[in-house]
């Protein structure tokens, strides 16, 4: 607990939240004192001394600098008395627990960051603009229908951002809503999409980290299909092993090579850089690390076997199954 509080304190100080930073450092100091962790007391005392010195409070800075040296000396005495192995074993065990907590904190931070990167403003603007056109063209039924779908998507996005995991069923429902809006309001029914699910997957029981797949679908639409009048996106979920679901997102777009060419020539392509996929990959790495599983996202360029011409892109995502009962 002391290590986590100290980490939080340093983060707050780096972001100019000085009062909260000092509060967390003092909390870390108290935690360490309760268990006589002289090594941690020495480190935190030094951090607090640096804080007071920066604030111009040299009296407090001197006292904590002195405490730092005293605790460091006590720690060295413990080591000299042959307690080094015992202390290191305790420290390692605590560090592992704290590392798990830090991983959870980092996963939460990335999940919230992913929400901010989710569904770029152009998508939302285009959807609302299309709904407005239905209103002005005196088609209130269509406008009401699509507005309800758009509101549902926003509600799902906000609701799922508050939880660590959701059922596979809810993830698929979220993707279905997102693709439907793109099909109807952006591609004028010229986008074909399909979400496939293997028979051995019980989507109402299995649970996965929330909103993992959407950034890759957005990437397929914004990059692969952006310059096309029609397009296709196929999403498939299958069981990779007892701990992992394999999800593939395949499009029939222009391919990554052509996208890179367009990005170098057209500022419109440079303006959209999907941060969501890189954030999602970091989330997956943390989640898999806690399970002791190596993870990577594969991106495959699809080509015509005869002509060698690009026919699209397929992304393979390994998603960890989480043991949560949604019933």
N, C-alpha and C positions, 0 to 999 in steps of 0.2 A: 504493500500500500504506500510505503514511503517513496519508493521509486516512481510510482505513478504520479503521486502528488508533486514530487520534484520535477518530473517531466512536464506536467501541466503548468507548473509555476514558470519554468523556463520559456514555454511557448507563450504564455501570457505576457511575460516581460519582453519577448521579441516582438510582440504585436502591440506594444505600448499600453497594455492593460496592467499598469504597475501595481495598483492596489490588490487586484486579484492574484497577480503573480506572487507578491509578498505573502498573501494569505495562504497560498498553496505551498510555498516554501516552508512557512512556519508549521503548517500541518505535516509536511514531510519530516520536519525536525522532531515534532512530537511523536510521530509514529516510530521513528528510529530510536528515540530516547526510551520508549516503553520496552523495547526489546534489546536495549543496550547494543545497538548496531553502530559501533564506533566508526566503522569505515563510512557508512552512510551519513552519520552525524558530521564527520569531518568534511565530506563533500558538500552537504547542504549548508553547513556553517560558512564555508568559503563562498557559496553562491549568495547567501544573505549579506555577508560582509561586502561583496562586490556591489550589491544593490544599494546598501547604505552609503558606500563611498561615492557612487554615482549621484546619489541624492544630496551629497554634501554633509551627511550626518556622520562625521568622522568618529564620534564617541562610540556609537553603535557599531560602526564598521570595525573599529579597533577591537571591541569586545568579541565580536564574532570571528575575527581573524585569529584572536587569541584562542577562542574555543576550537577553531579548526585545527590549530597546531596541537592543542592538548588532546583532542580526540584522535588525531593522527598518531600521536605518541602512544596513546592507550591501545590503539589498534595494533601498532607494531609490537607492543609488549605482549599482547595476546598471541601474536604469531611467534614471538621468541619463546614463549612458554609451551610451545608444542600444540597449540590449539588451532593451528592454521588449517589442518585438514577438516576438523570438525566445523569450523566457521565457514570454510569454502563449501562444504556439503550443504549447510543450512542456507548459505547465500545463493548457491546454485538452484536449490529447490524453490526458494522465494523468487529468484529471478525468472524461473520457468513459469511460475504462476503469474508473475507480473507481466512476463512476455505475452502470455495468453490474453491477459486483460488489455495490454497495449494493442495486440492484434485486433481485438474486438473494437477498441476505440478507433483504430485506423480504418477498419472495415466500415464502421458507422460514418466516419468522415468522408470516405470515398463514396458511400451510398448517397449521402446528401449532396456531394459534389456532382455525382452522376445525375441527380435530379435537375441540378442547375444546367447541366449540359444536354439534358434530354429534350427532344423535340424542338429544334431550332426555331427562332422567331419567324422565319420565312414560312415555315409550314403552318404555324398558327395564323399568321396574317393572311395567307392564301385561303385557308379554310374559312375564316370569318368573312373574307371578301367574297368568296363564292356564295356563302349563305346570304350575304347582303344582296347579291345579284338576284337570288331567288325571290327575295322580298320585293325588290323594285320591279321585277318582272311579273308581279302579282301571282306568284305561285306559293302561297302561304303554307300549304300542306307540305311541300318539299322542304321549304325553309325550316318549318317546325321539326320535321323528321331529322334533318341533318344537324340542326342546332342541338337537339336532344342527344344525338350521337357524339357530337363534339363535347358537350357538357359531361357526358359519361366518361369520355377519355380523360378529360381534365380531372374529374373526380377520382378515377382509378389511379391516375398518376400521383395525385396528392395523397390518397389513402395508402397506396403501396409504398410511398416514400417513408412512411412512418413505421414500417415493420421491416424486420430483417429478412423474413422468408414468407412466401405465399405458396399456395397449392399450385401444382402444374396447371390445373384447370383454370385458375384465375390468371395465370401468366398467358395462357393461350387466348383467353377471353380478351385480355388487354391488347394482345397483338392483333386479334381479329378486328377490334374496334379501330385501331390505328391504321391497318391496311384498308379497311372499308372506307374510311374518310379519305385516304389518298386516292382510292379507286374512283369514288363518286365526285369528289370536289376538286381534285387536282388533275386526274387523267381522263375525266369525263367518260368513265366506264371502259376506258381502253387499257387499264391495268388489270391483268389477270393474276390472281394470287390464290394460293392453296396452302393450308396448314394440315400436315399429315401427322398422324400419331400411331405408333406401333400398337398392336393389339395387347401386348404384354405390359403396357404402361397403364397403371390405374391413376389417371390424372386427378381424380378427386381425393386420393389418399397421399400420393407422393408430393413432397414439398421441395422447393428450390429457392435460392436467393432471389429476392424480388427484382424484377425489371432488368434481367440480364440480356435478353435477346434483342429488344427494341433498337438499341444503337446500331446493331449490325444490319437490321432491315432498313433503318434510316440511311445508312451508308450506301446500301444497294440502290436505293431510290435516288438519293442526292448525287451520287457519283455515277453509278452504272447506267441509270435510266434517265438521268436529267435531260439529256439532249435528244431523247427519243419520244415520239408521239404515243407509242404503245410499249408495253413491257410486261414482264412476267417475274413474279417472285414466288418461290416455293420454299416453305419452311417445313422441316421434318424433324420429329422427335423420336429417338429410339433408345433402347437400353444398351449402354456400352458395357457396363458390368454392374454388380450389385450396389456400387456406391456412386455411379456416374451415369448421367443421361447425356447422350450425344445429340446435339442440335445442329442441323445444317441449314444455312440460308443461301439459296441459290438464285441468281438472277440471269437474265439473258441480255445483259447490258453491253456496253461498248468495251469493257475490259480495263484492267488497271493501266496498261501501257497508254491507251488512248486518253484515259483520264489524266495521266501525268502530262501528256502533250497539251491538253486543253488547259490544265492549270497553269502551265507556263505561258500560255498565249492569251487567256481570257480571265480578267479580274473577277468575273462572276463565279468562276470555279475556285479561285483563290479565296473568295470570301467565306466559303463553307469548308471548314476543317473539323471533321467529326472528333471532338474531344471525348465523346461518350464511349467510343470503342476502347481507347487507351485507358480510360478510367475503369471501365468494366474489366479489362484484362488485369489491372492491378487488384481489383476486388477479388477476381477469381484466384489469383496467385495467393492472396492472403487466406482465403477460404480453404484452398487446397493445402496450403502449408499447415494449417491447423489439423488437417487430416493426414498429413505426411505423404501427400500425393503430389507428384510433379504435374504441372499444367502448362499447356500452350495452346494458342488458337492458330489453326492452320488456315491459310488463305490460298486457294487453288485457282489458277487461271484456266478457264475452259476454252478450248480451241476446236475448230473443225479439223478432223483427222486428215482430210484430203488437202484442203487449202491452207491450213494453219492459221486461218483467220480467227480472231477472238470471237467467242460466242457467249461470253459472260464470265461470272465469277462465283465460286462456291466457298463459303466460310464454314469451318467445322469448329464448334464450340463444345468443350467438355464442361458440363455443369454438375456440381456436387449435389447429391441427394441429401436433404437434411431431415433428421428424425424429429418431426413435429406432427402431432395429430390435429388435423383441422376439423374433425367431426365434433 
